[in-house]
Amino acid sequence: MVSLTQGRRPDELRRGLESALAQEGVDVDVVCVGNGGDPGDLPASVRALVLPENVGIPAGRNRGAEQVTGDYLFFLDDDASLPSNTFLRDAVALIERDRGIGLVQPRVTDPASAADPRRWVPRIRKGDSRHSSDVFSVWEGATLLPRDVFEACEGWGEPYFYAHEGIELAWRVWAQGRRTWYAGDLTANHPNASPTRHSQYYRLNARNRVWLAKRNLPRPLVPVYVGSWTAVQILRWARHPDRLRPWFAGWREGWAQDPGGRRSIGWRTVWRMTRAGRPPVI
């Protein structure tokens, strides 16, 4: 298991690590990555990996994955935790029963909140959060997948730094002939905090949306995907120029800069995703 932290949430981090160490029916090897410094006081059986600079969320997770052993990789945010001591056993059993599944994201809930954000359910038609289904993006804070699938996907997309790396990983799981699965019957806890708390949210959201298309989609679909999301954001924020200005700054940056390589998921994967209900055009 890999947990990534900047040492700003020591109580939440310890809660999450202890919930991982309490898992039953599995052997857990845990590394906590200090992304830009010392992760602080950790449980005795948790190893620390200190990165002197903040390399970004995807790269930090990848460095941690290089340090842990096991056939499965589990990534848990430093403010997330597992309420069930059989979570990992149950998630692994789900994949073992259905080898077509290549990645599992659980239902996410805030036990201190009356309602959970709809964004935690990675579907266009959200429906009941307890309903399980194939999905085409993931909330990255609690994800489990076989190591061989993770390696075939080349890990998390490091150039993104923050935002949309979960969409790319989900797409690349589909490109391996597997499916990305939202498990509504498995639960992870996480506080209800707005993603806009990050100072660069709007800029990176737009830049990475363009990069996602440039890195992964067949070339004819790149302008279709970016164009559809541009229309969505304009409709959402037409009355919020303070959001659209940094968003379009990132949009321009995305087109102007190299996204760090390209590996198209291919038309076959586009067709599989389309048949499963979500063509990668929005």
N, C-alpha and C positions, 0 to 999 in steps of 0.2 A: 504494500500500500504506500502511496505517496501523498503527503500533505505539504502544501506550499504556504509559506507565511513570510510576512515582513516584521513579525514580532509585535504587532500592534494590538493583538487580541489574545493575550496569554490565557485567560480563563476559558474562552471559547475553544482555543486550540487544544488545551489539555482535555476538555470535555470530549472533543472529537477523537483525539488520539486514544483516550481511555475507552471510548465506545468501540474503537477498532480492535484494541487489545482484548476486549471482553468477548470477542466473537467466538462462537462454539462450532466445533466440527470442521475447522479449517486451521491450517498453520499460517500465521500472519507475520510477514516480515515488513516492518514499518520504517520508512525514512521520512524525516521532516526536513524540507529544504528551506533554509533561510535565504530568501531571495533579496540579497542586498545587505546581509548582516546576520548576526547571531540569532537563531530562533528562540533563544531563551531556555528556561528550565523545562526539561522534557521528562516524561516517564522513563524509568531506567532502561527498559528494553527497546526504546526508540532511538535509532541512530540519527545524528544530525549531519546534514550536508550544507556547508556554508558557502554561498556564492557572494563574493565581495561586492558585486554590482547587481542591481536589479536588471535581469535579462529579459523580463517580461513573463507573463503567466505561462504561455505554451512552452517556452524554452526551459523555464524552471521545472515544469512538470516532466519534461523530457530528461533533464539531468537527473531527476529523482528516479525515473523509471530505469535508468542505466544502473542504478545502485541496488535495486531490490531483486530478490529471487522469486521464483514461482511461475506457474503456468498461466496465471491470471494477474492482471494489473487493475488496481482500484485506485481512483483519484478522489480525494476528499478535501474540500475547501477548509480553511482554518477556522471558519465560523459555522461549519456544518457538523452534524453528528448522526449516529445511527441509533434509533430508539430500540431496535430489536437486536438481541445477541445472536440471532441466526440469520441476519441480513446477508452476509457474504455467502454462507452455505446455501441459502435459498436462491441467491442470484446466480451462483455457479451451477446449481442444479437446474435452473431454468435453461441455461445454455447447453448443459449436458443432455437435457431431454430433447432440445430442438437445436441441432447443430447449424440450422440456417440462421440463427441469431448470432450476430457478431459483436453487438454492444448493447448494454442494458443501462438505461437511466431510470431510477425509481421516481415515484411520486414524491414531491417535495412539499413539506408543510411546516408552518411556523406554529409551534404549540402555544405561543403567547399571543397569537393573533386570531381574530374572529373569522377572517377570510384570507385565503392565500392568493397571491397574484396569478392572474391567468397566464402570464408569460412563462410560468414554470411548467406549463403543459405544452410541449413542443408540437402542437397541431394547429392548423388554421381553424378548424372546427373544434373548439376546445372540449365541449361536452362535459361529461362527468370525469373529474380528475382521477377517479378510481378505475376508469375504463382503460384497459391495456390495448396497445396498437402498434403497428409499424409507424416509425416517424423518420423525418429527414433532417432533423437538427436535434441538438441536445443541450440541455442546461448542464454546464460543464462541472458543477460543484460536487457531483457524486456520480461517477461513471465507472462501469466495470466492463472489461473486455479481455478475451484471450490474448496472451502475449504475442502469439504468432500473427493474429489479426492486426494488433497495434503496430508491429514491426512492418507488416506488409503495407500498412497505410503510411509508413514513414513518420509515425508519431503525430504529435500536435504540430500545427503549422507555426513555426517559430517567428516568421516575419510579422505576424499579426500583432504581437506584443500583448494586446488585449482586445477582445471582442471578435466574435464570429468564428473562432477556431473550432468551436463545437459543431458548427454547420459543416465545415470542411471535413472534420473527422467522420461525421455521420455519412456524408456523401462518399467518402473513400471506403468506408465499411461496405456500403452498397456496391462499390466498384470491385470489391473482392468476392462478389457473389453471395455475400451475407446480407442480413437485414439489421437495421438499427431499431431497437425495441424499447418502447416506453412501458414500464411495468407498474401499472396502477396499484398492484397488490403488494408492492414493496415500498418502504417509506424511508426517506431521509429527512432530518430536521435542519432548518435553516431560517435565520431571522428574515423578516420581510423588510429588506432595505432596497431603496431605489437604485438602479444602475446609474442614474444620472449624478449620483454622488461623486463619481469619478470625473475629474476636471476635464479630461479629454474625451468624454463619452461621445459627444456629437461628431467630433472630427474623426475619431477612429471608427465609429460606427459606419460612417460613409466611406472612408478610405478603404476599410477592410471589406465592405460590400463589393466595391469595384474589384479589389484584389481577389476576392473569393471567385468571382466569375472569370477573371483573367487567368487564375492559376488552375482552375478545375473544369470549366465547361468547354465543349466543342465551340470553336470560334464563332459560328453563326449565332449561337445562343448568348454570347457575352453581352452584346448591346440589348438584347431582349430582356435578359435578367436585370441588368442595371437600370434599363429604362422603366421596367415595371416597378422597381423599388423606389426610383426617383419620383414617380407619380404617387406612390403610396405615401412617401414622406411629405410631399407638397400638400397632399390632401389632409394629412394628419396635422401639420404644423403651419398651415396657411396663415393663421393668426398669431404665429409665434416667430417673428423674424429673428429674435435672439437665438432661436434654435437652428433655423435654416441657414443663417450666415456661417456658423462653424461647420454645419453639415456639408454645405456646398464647398467650403474650403477643403474639407477632407475628400469630397468627391473629385475635385480637380487634382488633388494630390494623388489619388488612386490611379487616375488615368496617366498622370505624368511620370510616375515612378515605377520601377521594376518591382513586382510583387514577390521576388525571391524565388523565381523558378516557375515552371509550368509542367503539370502532368494531368492531362485531360482524363476525366472519368470515362469518356467515350460514349458513343451513341447507344451501345448495348445497355450501359448503366442508365442512361437517360430513359430508355424504353422500359427497363425494369421498374424504375421509380414512377414512371407515368402509369404503368399497369397497376402499381400498388397505390396509386391515388394522388401522387404529388410530382408532376413534371417540374424539373428545376428551372422554371421561368419566373417564379415569384416566391 
